[in-house]
């Protein structure tokens, strides 16, 4: 029963996101997988990831699983080393840069699988792959900052939601309704997972967005309820309409402020993480390393 720890020497490095993507890969490979965290120095189930991946650990434990993944939340290397020694575990470090590579390599030796450098700015990928312990260098991903329709409605002064289905859908892009030179549906189809922010009495813009095939929510501002035929089309397409008291400019301001905090809290983010890792990591080699003895 190999135990693989996912750790970091710093906070907010993206451990949970990367761990969830690796766990999904393990499950997709048909491996009996347990994902856990530490509680009083013992392994307990990782409730957040289990919920996101719909893993049922009712009749399983880490001791009867083929592969165990453990998220470590201590940043102190000495404490982490004690955990690895206790469970005879290996470790992957999720780091934002290579500042601590030398100390980590000295501390963990053969227990270190390698580093995943995460959240690197697109135009600052200046790390060298010459270090054989670098598993992947991942660019900063805006998708992990996305919020759901429910989150949006909580960020604004919502007076009513028409059509409460699909309010857990991810919103990736925000478009403001107004005069555009392009044909409406074509303009709104330039982005996916769209929220339209528009004054409630603009049925022309609202219908164009509804016809685009990319709209996930219609945010009607100025506390104006859209006309009946817009509501009919939205209900037919199962697209919720969120009616808010703010005007369009105020709504955009509040939504922008809401991105100061975000969470890894949606299954779509798990799928995105797994896709990202598959594009940047040789999982065949990595899973061979997971199952190999620490010393040969």
Long-range contacts (C-beta under 8 A, 24 or more apart in sequence): 1-62, 1-63, 1-64, 1-65, 1-66, 1-67, 1-68, 2-67, 2-68, 2-89, 2-90, 2-290, 2-291, 3-62, 3-68, 3-69, 3-70, 3-87, 3-88, 3-89, 3-90, 4-67, 4-68, 4-69, 4-70, 4-89, 4-90, 4-91, 4-92, 4-113, 4-290, 5-69, 5-70, 5-71, 5-72, 5-80, 5-83, 5-84, 5-87, 5-89, 5-90, 5-91, 5-92, 6-69, 6-70, 6-71, 6-72, 6-91, 6-92, 6-94, 7-71, 7-72, 7-74, 7-80, 7-91, 7-92, 7-93, 7-94, 8-72, 8-75, 8-93, 8-94, 8-95, 9-75, 9-77, 9-93, 9-95, 9-100, 9-103, 9-104, 10-75, 10-95, 10-96, 10-100, 11-75, 13-94, 13-95, 13-96, 13-118, 13-119, 14-94, 14-118, 14-119, 14-144, 15-71, 15-72, 15-73, 15-94, 16-48, 16-49, 16-71, 16-264, 17-144, 17-264, 17-269, 17-273, 18-94, 18-116, 18-118, 18-273, 18-277, 19-46, 19-49, 19-69, 19-71, 20-49, 20-52, 20-53, 20-264, 20-269, 20-270, 20-273, 20-274, 21-270, 21-273, 21-274, 21-275, 21-276, 21-277, 22-69, 22-277, 23-49, 23-53, 23-69, 24-53, 24-270, 24-271, 24-273, 24-274, 25-274, 25-277, 25-278, 25-283, 26-67, 26-69, 26-287, 27-53, 27-55, 28-274, 29-287, 31-66, 31-67, 31-287, 32-60, 32-64, 32-65, 32-66, 32-67, 33-65, 33-66, 33-67, 33-68, 33-69, 34-60, 34-61, 34-62, 34-65, 34-67, 34-68, 34-69, 35-68, 35-69, 35-70, 35-71, 36-62, 36-68, 36-69, 36-70, 36-71, 37-70, 37-71, 37-72, 37-73, 38-70, 38-72, 38-73, 38-83, 41-83, 41-86, 43-68, 43-70, 43-87, 46-71, 48-264, 52-265, 52-266, 52-267, 52-269, 52-270, 53-267, 53-270, 54-267, 67-290, 67-291, 77-103, 77-104, 77-107, 77-108, 78-107, 81-107, 81-108, 84-108, 84-111, 88-294, 90-289, 90-290, 90-294, 92-116, 92-135, 94-118, 96-120, 97-127, 98-127, 98-131, 101-131, 101-133, 105-133, 110-294, 110-295, 111-294, 113-286, 113-289, 113-290, 116-281, 135-281, 135-286, 136-277, 136-280, 136-281, 137-280, 138-276, 138-280, 141-272, 141-276, 143-172, 143-269, 143-272, 144-262, 144-264, 144-269, 144-272, 144-273, 145-259, 145-262, 146-170, 146-171, 146-172, 146-193, 146-262, 146-266, 146-268, 146-269, 147-171, 147-258, 147-259, 147-262, 148-266, 149-195, 149-216, 149-217, 149-240, 149-242, 151-258, 152-195, 152-217, 152-219, 152-242, 152-255, 152-258, 153-242, 153-244, 155-254, 155-255, 155-257, 155-258, 156-219, 156-242, 156-244, 156-245, 156-246, 156-251, 156-254, 156-255, 157-244, 157-245, 157-246, 158-242, 158-243, 158-244, 158-245, 159-223, 159-243, 159-244, 159-245, 160-225, 160-242, 160-243, 161-240, 161-241, 161-242, 161-243, 162-225, 162-231, 162-234, 162-235, 162-240, 162-241, 162-243, 163-234, 163-235, 163-238, 163-239, 163-240, 163-241, 164-240, 165-238, 165-240, 166-216, 166-238, 166-239, 166-240, 167-217, 167-240, 168-266, 169-193, 169-216, 169-217, 170-216, 170-266, 170-268, 170-269, 171-195, 171-216, 171-217, 174-252, 174-255, 175-209, 176-248, 176-252, 177-202, 177-205, 177-206, 177-209, 177-248, 178-205, 183-208, 184-208, 184-209, 184-211, 184-212, 185-209, 185-211, 185-212, 185-213, 186-212, 187-212, 188-212, 188-214, 188-215, 189-213, 189-214, 195-219, 197-221, 197-248, 197-251, 197-252, 197-255, 198-248, 199-224, 199-247, 199-248, 200-224, 200-225, 200-226, 200-243, 201-226, 201-227, 203-227, 203-229, 203-230, 206-230, 207-233, 210-234, 210-237, 210-239, 215-239, 217-241, 217-242, 218-242, 219-244, 219-251, 220-244, 221-246, 221-247, 221-248, 221-250, 221-251, 222-246, 222-247, 222-248
